[in-house]
Amino acid sequence: MKFISNSINRFINLETSSSIILFVVSIVAVIWANSSFGYLYEELWNREFTIGFANTNFHLAKPLILWINDGLMAIFFFVIGLEVKREILEGELTTIRKASLPIFAAIGGMLFPVLIFSGLNFGKIGAEGWGIPMATDIAFTLGILKLLGKRVPIGLKIFLTAFAIVDDIGAVLVIAIFYSTNIQWDLIMYAMLLFGVVIFLSYKQVYSKYFYFVIGFIVWLLFLKSGVHPTIAGILMAFTIPIQRKVDCMSYFKSVTNELNFFKENSTPSNTLMSKQQIEAVGNIENLTEEVYSPLQQLEHNLHGWVSYIIMPIFALANAGVILSFDGLGNASHITANIALALVLGNTIGIITMSLIGIKLKLADLPDGVNYKQLIGVSFLGGLGFTMSLFIANLAYNDVALVTAAKMGVIIGSLVAGILGYLILKFSLKEKIVIK
C-alpha cells in the first residue's frame, strides 16, 4: 500500500507542476491570438510541413497544427494507454470494488454533460459537438488539489486520478466511434493484423522497444490514412507493452550486491581507469538494471515528463489561442454558452448523482477520509475539460466559427468549474474530515 501511495504521489507531483506550465502557456496563447500579432499566431500553426520526398507517394504534408494534434497527441494518448493498463493490472482499477466509485463518477461525468448539451442545442447548428464537454483534464484538476496543500486526503487524490483515467477511456472510445469519418476498413485491417502480431509477441514476453516503435509508427500511419483518428493507434500500442519484469527485485538486489562486491575486490590503484573485471561488473549491473524494469513502467516514466512538460504545453499553445469576441461567430454564439454550462453543470450533477447512486446501492464506498462536501468539490473539478475538450472540438467541427465558439466555451466553462471546485474544497477541508 505504501508503494502504491508513493507512486501516486510522484504521479500527482509531476502532473501538478506541469499544470502551472500548461496554465501559463494557455494564457500566452490567448494573449498572443488577441494581440496585434494575432496574424502571426494563425500563420505559424497553419504553415505546412512535409516529411518525406515531395512530389512522390512517400511523403506526408500537413499544417503544423495537425502534426501536433495527429502526431504529438498520439504520444499523449500512448502514455494515457500505459496509465490505463497499469491501473487495471496493478493500480486502483484492479477490482470492481476498488474501481466502482470512479466508474460511477466517470459515467455520470460523461453522460450528463452530453444530455445537457444536446438538450440546450436541440434543433440548432453544432449538435455534433456533444462530445466536447464530457472530458476532464487531469493535469489541471490535480494542480488545483496541489494548491490546497496537505489537507487534501490521499483518498480524494486517488479517486480523482482514477476517475479521470476512466473518463479518458470513455473519451477515447467516443473519438474512435463517433469522430472518425470516411473509414477505409482495409487499412484498419492491416493495422489490426500488425497489432495482433505485437500482442502475441507481448504475450510470449518477446519485447524490443525499437521493433515495437517501428510497428507502432506503421500502425499510426495506417490509422492516419484510414480515417480513424491516429491517436487511437497510440492507445492500442500502449496495451501491447508488457508489464512483467524479467528479474524480480530480490534477485536484482542479490545479483547487484554480488557484482558490487566483485567490483570492490578487483579495484585498481588508478583513479582514472577501471580494471577489465570492473568493466564487466558494471556491464552486468547495467544489464540487470535494464531487466528489472517493467517495460511499461519504464516507458511511462521516461515519456511522462516529455508529455507533461513539452507535448501538452505545445498542444495548449497551438489550440488555446482563441479570439475572445462574439463578433464573427454569427449563429454559432450559442455553442459557447451551451458547452460552458454542460461542462460545469453536467459534470457536477452527473458525477455527484452517479456517485451517490453507487454508494446508496452499496456498490461503491466513499474513499477513506473523504466526505460528501469534498466529493461535491471534486465534481466541480470534473468540469475542467480543457486539453481533451479542445482536442475533441477540433474533431467535431470543420467550420471556423463553430471551433472558435466551442473553444471559448471550453475556456470559460473550465475556468468557472476550476474556481468553484477550488473554493468548495478549500472551505470543506477546513472542517474535520468525517470518515464514512
BATORDO-910903 format. One line per field, with one value per residue (C-alpha): z, y, x negated. Coordinates in pm, 1 decimal, decimal comma. Layout:
N
up <- [Z ...]
north <- [Y ...]
east <- [X ...]
! end
This chain:
436
up <- [0,0 81,5 -259,0 -433,3 -232,1 -316,6 -686,5 -683,4 -506,0 -763,8 -1044,9 -884,8 -824,5 -1190,5 -1313,1 -1080,6 -1158,9 -1531,3 -1482,6 -1392,0 -1721,4 -1905,2 -1748,8 -1831,4 -2190,7 -2235,1 -2115,8 -2353,8 -2642,8 -2567,1 -2530,2 -2848,7 -3052,8 -2932,0 -2979,8 -3285,2 -3366,7 -3385,7 -3759,3 -3681,5 -3449,1 -3730,7 -3987,3 -3763,0 -3691,6 -4048,2 -4206,9 -4398,9 -4321,3 -4533,2 -4415,8 -4684,5 -5053,1 -5212,2 -5539,6 -5460,4 -5282,3 -4992,5 -4815,0 -4563,0 -4589,8 -4309,5 -4139,6 -3819,9 -3601,6 -3749,2 -3690,2 -3327,7 -3299,6 -3502,0 -3426,4 -3089,3 -2934,2 -3036,3 -2787,6 -2528,5 -2585,0 -2575,5 -2222,1 -2125,8 -2251,1 -2038,6 -1732,2 -1800,1 -1840,2 -1521,0 -1321,4 -1447,4 -1377,3 -1068,2 -950,2 -845,5 -1112,6 -1035,9 -884,9 -943,1 -578,6 -596,8 -933,7 -876,0 -742,4 -1010,1 -1274,8 -1144,2 -1129,2 -1480,6 -1627,2 -1471,2 -1582,0 -1941,3 -1969,4 -1806,7 -1998,3 -2322,3 -2219,7 -2111,7 -2423,3 -2653,6 -2477,9 -2494,5 -2853,7 -2980,6 -3329,5 -3357,6 -3551,6 -3384,0 -3226,6 -3336,5 -3067,5 -2790,6 -2700,7 -2617,2 -2257,5 -2143,3 -2086,2 -1771,2 -1771,7 -1511,0 -1508,8 -1415,6 -1164,9 -978,7 -999,9 -811,6 -545,8 -511,4 -431,5 -131,0 19,6 256,6 385,0 83,4 182,1 -28,7 -89,1 -267,4 -488,4 -574,6 -652,7 -880,9 -1060,6 -1115,6 -1221,0 -1476,2 -1619,7 -1662,6 -1817,4 -2061,9 -2166,1 -2243,9 -2440,1 -2647,4 -2733,0 -2835,6 -3061,6 -3220,2 -3276,4 -3340,5 -3457,9 -3724,0 -4080,5 -4425,0 -4280,0 -4508,8 -4348,1 -4544,5 -4383,8 -4043,0 -4106,6 -4188,6 -3875,6 -3658,7 -3805,8 -3701,2 -3364,4 -3325,8 -3403,5 -3135,0 -2884,3 -2948,2 -2901,0 -2580,0 -2455,5 -2526,7 -2343,9 -2656,0 -2636,6 -2820,4 -2785,8 -3128,0 -3303,4 -3118,2 -3216,7 -3586,7 -3573,5 -3374,3 -3636,5 -3916,7 -3721,8 -3659,9 -4032,2 -4131,1 -3889,4 -4020,5 -4377,5 -4281,1 -4147,4 -3784,8 -3575,1 -3542,7 -3168,3 -3127,5 -3252,2 -2950,6 -2711,1 -2885,8 -2892,2 -2521,5 -2445,1 -2617,8 -2385,9 -2134,6 -1766,0 -1644,6 -1541,4 -1638,6 -1297,9 -963,8 -706,6 -459,5 -728,8 -863,9 -519,7 -458,9 -805,6 -793,9 -444,1 -572,3 -869,3 -644,8 -415,2 -720,5 -837,0 -499,5 -488,8 -833,1 -779,2 -929,6 -793,0 -1080,7 -1007,8 -1377,8 -1530,6 -1421,4 -1444,7 -1700,9 -1420,6 -1300,7 -1651,9 -1674,7 -1334,7 -1441,4 -1766,1 -1573,3 -1340,3 -1640,6 -1796,4 -1467,2 -1423,1 -1771,0 -1695,1 -1351,1 -1511,7 -1626,5 -1993,9 -1932,4 -1618,3 -1781,7 -2086,6 -1871,9 -1653,3 -1949,7 -2152,6 -1880,0 -1842,4 -2219,5 -2238,3 -1931,8 -1997,5 -2377,2 -2568,0 -2363,9 -2346,7 -2725,1 -2777,7 -2549,8 -2726,4 -3065,5 -2965,3 -2681,7 -2885,2 -2921,9 -3016,6 -2723,5 -2911,3 -3013,1 -3326,8 -3630,1 -3458,1 -3619,5 -3535,5 -3355,3 -3041,2 -2851,8 -2870,5 -2622,4 -2353,0 -2410,4 -2375,3 -2068,8 -1897,8 -1994,2 -1855,9 -1523,2 -1453,5 -1648,0 -1484,2 -1136,5 -1141,8 -1321,8 -1102,3 -769,9 -877,5 -1009,5 -714,6 -467,8 -656,8 -635,9 -263,6 -175,1 -366,2 -168,1 -491,0 -403,4 -96,7 -23,6 -6,1 343,8 491,4 229,8 299,6 72,6 57,4 -74,1 -327,2 -448,8 -481,9 -689,7 -900,0 -995,8 -1083,8 -1321,8 -1536,5 -1606,0 -1954,7 -2139,8 -2314,2 -2418,4 -2476,3 -2706,5 -2884,8 -2944,4 -3056,9 -3343,5 -3446,6 -3405,4 -3616,5 -3952,9 -3952,3 -3804,4 -3625,7 -3457,0 -3349,5 -3208,2 -3024,5 -2883,0 -2761,3 -2592,9 -2416,8 -2304,9 -2164,4 -1984,8 -1851,5 -1735,2 -1560,1 -1376,3 -1281,4 -1155,1 -938,9 -788,1 -721,3 -554,5 -329,6 -220,9 -140,3 36,8 280,9 320,7 400,5 693,7 864,1 1049,8 799,3 857,3 770,1 616,7]
north <- [0,0 238,0 168,8 248,8 572,1 679,7 606,2 808,3 1098,2 1102,8 1095,7 1378,8 1594,0 1559,5 1642,4 1937,4 2106,2 2066,7 2220,7 2551,8 2548,7 2446,8 2736,5 2992,2 2868,7 2882,9 3244,3 3328,2 3168,3 3369,4 3697,4 3629,2 3544,6 3859,0 4092,7 4291,5 3997,3 3752,5 3706,9 3556,5 3308,3 3191,1 3182,8 2974,8 2694,3 2683,2 2666,3 2340,4 2099,0 1798,8 1482,6 1251,1 1318,0 1583,4 1502,0 1129,7 885,0 876,2 1198,6 1349,9 1716,1 1874,5 2211,9 2234,8 2226,4 1887,9 1749,1 1843,8 1718,5 1399,0 1324,3 1457,1 1385,0 1019,5 1007,8 1174,1 904,1 636,0 747,4 752,7 394,5 295,4 455,1 278,9 -61,3 -10,7 93,4 -203,8 -459,7 -318,6 1,0 148,2 -31,7 -387,1 -495,9 -389,9 -285,8 -55,4 84,8 110,9 469,0 619,1 423,1 550,1 904,0 883,8 754,6 1049,1 1289,2 1172,8 1110,2 1424,0 1679,8 1511,4 1522,4 1886,9 1999,3 1803,1 1941,6 2301,9 2258,4 2071,9 2187,5 2423,4 2402,0 2242,6 1948,3 1719,5 1875,8 1679,8 1501,0 1822,9 1877,8 1516,9 1522,0 1601,6 1744,7 1551,9 1794,7 2098,5 1916,9 1772,3 2112,0 2266,5 1993,7 2076,9 2438,4 2311,7 2152,7 1858,9 1899,5 1702,6 1335,3 1085,3 904,3 1212,1 1232,3 863,4 895,7 1196,0 1026,8 701,1 890,6 1097,3 782,9 611,2 935,5 929,0 575,3 698,6 997,7 773,8 543,1 841,3 970,7 628,5 557,3 895,2 1134,1 924,6 963,9 803,0 494,0 271,2 -67,2 -239,9 -13,5 -73,7 -449,0 -421,9 -214,4 -465,2 -753,1 -579,1 -500,4 -871,3 -972,8 -738,0 -858,4 -1216,7 -1120,4 -938,0 -1246,4 -1452,3 -1183,1 -1102,2 -730,8 -486,7 -118,3 -46,1 -311,5 -200,4 162,0 73,0 -129,4 148,7 407,2 189,2 134,9 511,8 579,0 324,8 479,3 826,3 720,3 512,2 792,4 673,4 934,3 826,0 894,5 569,1 390,2 532,7 380,0 41,4 21,0 107,0 -207,5 -420,3 -309,1 -588,7 -508,3 -814,5 -784,4 -1033,1 -1004,0 -964,7 -708,3 -951,9 -1135,4 -798,4 -685,6 -1005,3 -1005,1 -636,4 -681,0 -966,8 -756,8 -459,7 -684,9 -822,4 -462,8 -371,3 -678,2 -603,2 -235,3 -83,9 178,7 407,2 682,3 713,1 366,1 55,4 -299,3 -539,7 -718,7 -391,2 -305,2 -647,5 -592,6 -253,2 -406,5 -685,7 -429,4 -228,4 -540,9 -637,6 -284,7 -296,8 -627,8 -532,5 -255,0 -333,6 -220,5 -48,9 127,5 233,2 380,1 557,9 702,3 813,1 963,2 1123,8 1421,1 1477,7 1466,4 1684,2 1946,1 1950,1 1793,2 1924,2 2282,4 2278,4 2149,9 2422,8 2692,5 2578,2 2527,2 2768,2 3083,7 3178,3 3529,6 3624,9 3800,2 3709,6 3919,1 3696,7 3392,5 3463,4 3195,9 2985,6 3201,1 2970,1 2697,2 2888,7 2909,1 2552,8 2398,8 2608,9 2509,4 2143,3 2138,4 2297,0 2171,7 1845,5 1715,4 1837,4 1694,1 1376,7 1292,3 1355,1 1187,7 868,9 854,0 877,0 608,4 376,1 445,8 411,1 83,7 -34,0 -95,7 163,7 330,2 679,7 680,7 686,3 1035,8 1185,3 1346,0 1444,4 1814,9 1724,3 1492,3 1787,2 1997,0 1725,9 1700,0 2065,0 1998,8 1729,0 2011,7 2133,7 1985,6 2191,0 1964,9 1678,8 1911,5 2136,3 1824,0 1694,0 2042,1 2022,7 1686,1 1775,1 2089,5 2194,4 2544,8 2803,1 2991,1 2671,0 2575,5 2924,0 2927,1 2579,5 2673,3 2985,1 2766,5 2523,6 2801,4 2977,1 2655,1 2514,7 2840,8 2854,4 2485,1 2516,1 2823,0 2678,9 2341,6 2508,5 2727,4 2439,2 2218,0 2499,8 2557,7 2191,4 2089,9 2332,1 2115,2 1796,6 1513,6 1260,3 901,5 728,7]
east <- [0,0 -287,6 -442,7 -112,6 -73,7 -430,4 -370,9 -50,2 -223,1 -503,7 -246,1 -45,4 -353,7 -452,6 -102,5 -52,8 -383,2 -314,4 31,0 -133,9 -325,5 -8,2 184,0 -86,3 -118,4 259,9 268,9 -16,5 174,9 491,7 298,2 99,6 410,4 591,3 293,4 188,6 -40,6 250,4 196,0 -146,7 23,1 252,3 -27,1 -254,0 -8,5 126,2 -218,1 -252,5 -534,0 -628,8 -800,4 -937,3 -1002,8 -785,4 -604,7 -617,5 -390,7 -637,2 -555,0 -314,8 -220,7 -17,6 21,2 -183,3 127,9 226,0 -123,1 -66,7 292,6 241,7 -123,3 -237,1 101,9 65,6 -223,8 1,2 262,9 -7,3 -100,4 268,2 290,3 -10,1 153,3 483,5 315,8 113,0 418,6 620,5 346,9 175,3 345,4 677,4 882,5 770,4 1104,0 1461,8 1492,2 1189,0 1288,5 1664,1 1686,0 1455,6 1650,6 1987,3 1846,5 1699,0 2026,2 2208,9 1935,7 1973,4 2348,8 2493,5 2282,0 2387,2 2755,9 2739,1 2550,7 2780,0 3089,9 2968,3 2855,5 3161,2 3256,9 2958,7 2634,4 2335,5 2518,4 2234,9 2014,5 2187,6 1862,4 1673,8 1798,5 1759,1 1381,2 1178,2 825,0 625,9 330,8 537,0 759,7 462,7 295,8 587,6 567,5 198,0 287,4 485,1 176,0 150,3 505,7 629,9 680,6 486,4 817,3 953,3 644,2 667,0 1039,0 981,7 691,7 884,3 1198,0 1002,7 842,3 1181,4 1309,1 1016,3 1112,8 1463,1 1331,8 1103,1 1395,6 1607,0 1328,4 1281,1 1650,9 1812,6 1541,5 1373,1 1504,0 1469,3 1308,6 1100,4 1152,0 876,5 614,9 771,9 747,7 374,2 319,2 505,1 304,5 -17,5 138,7 226,1 -134,2 -268,8 -7,5 -121,2 -487,3 -398,2 -213,0 -527,1 -728,8 -927,8 -996,7 -1221,2 -1142,7 -1293,8 -1083,8 -770,3 -843,5 -866,7 -544,0 -377,9 -473,4 -332,8 -9,1 16,5 -35,7 229,7 478,6 391,6 469,8 774,0 994,4 987,1 812,0 445,2 430,8 625,6 313,3 129,9 381,3 373,5 -6,0 -20,7 178,6 -87,2 -368,7 -449,8 -415,9 -610,9 -975,4 -1244,4 -1415,9 -1235,8 -1352,8 -1510,5 -1706,3 -1818,7 -1934,1 -2132,6 -2291,8 -2384,6 -2531,0 -2748,6 -2861,2 -2944,1 -3148,7 -3327,7 -3384,0 -3537,1 -3761,4 -3904,9 -3976,9 -4293,4 -4533,3 -4435,1 -4182,2 -4101,5 -4072,8 -3882,6 -4009,3 -3867,2 -3680,0 -3528,8 -3411,7 -3243,4 -3078,7 -2941,7 -2811,6 -2639,0 -2477,4 -2354,8 -2200,6 -2036,1 -1900,6 -1750,6 -1580,6 -1444,3 -1239,6 -888,3 -887,0 -553,7 -674,1 -999,6 -824,9 -567,9 -843,2 -1054,4 -768,1 -560,4 -791,8 -800,5 -421,6 -363,0 -630,5 -662,8 -372,4 -78,1 -213,8 -276,2 78,3 216,5 13,4 144,6 507,5 590,9 531,7 896,6 1004,1 1225,8 1502,5 1854,5 1815,4 1795,4 1947,8 2283,2 2538,4 2273,9 2257,4 2495,4 2227,2 2009,8 2278,4 2400,6 2054,4 1970,7 2298,8 2257,4 1903,9 1992,2 2346,2 2328,6 2013,4 2109,0 2461,7 2355,3 2055,6 2229,1 2555,8 2397,4 2156,2 2445,9 2636,4 2334,9 2290,2 2660,5 2684,4 2378,1 2191,6 1926,5 1776,4 1652,2 1270,7 1121,0 1109,7 1342,9 1682,5 1968,7 1879,3 1536,0 1699,6 1909,0 1592,6 1424,7 1741,5 1699,6 1335,5 1460,4 1596,4 1244,6 1212,1 951,2 695,0 923,7 1221,1 1015,8 895,4 1249,1 1363,3 1112,9 1257,1 1624,8 1634,4 1496,2 1641,3 1401,4 1680,7 1800,9 1448,4 1386,5 1719,8 1651,0 1303,0 1439,7 1697,6 1427,0 1208,9 1497,2 1652,8 1319,3 1232,7 1567,3 1554,5 1197,7 1270,1 1590,9 1426,9 1130,4 1348,6 1574,5 1276,2 1094,1 1381,3 1478,0 1120,2 1117,8 1373,9 1296,7 1281,1 1557,4 1470,5 1769,0]
! end
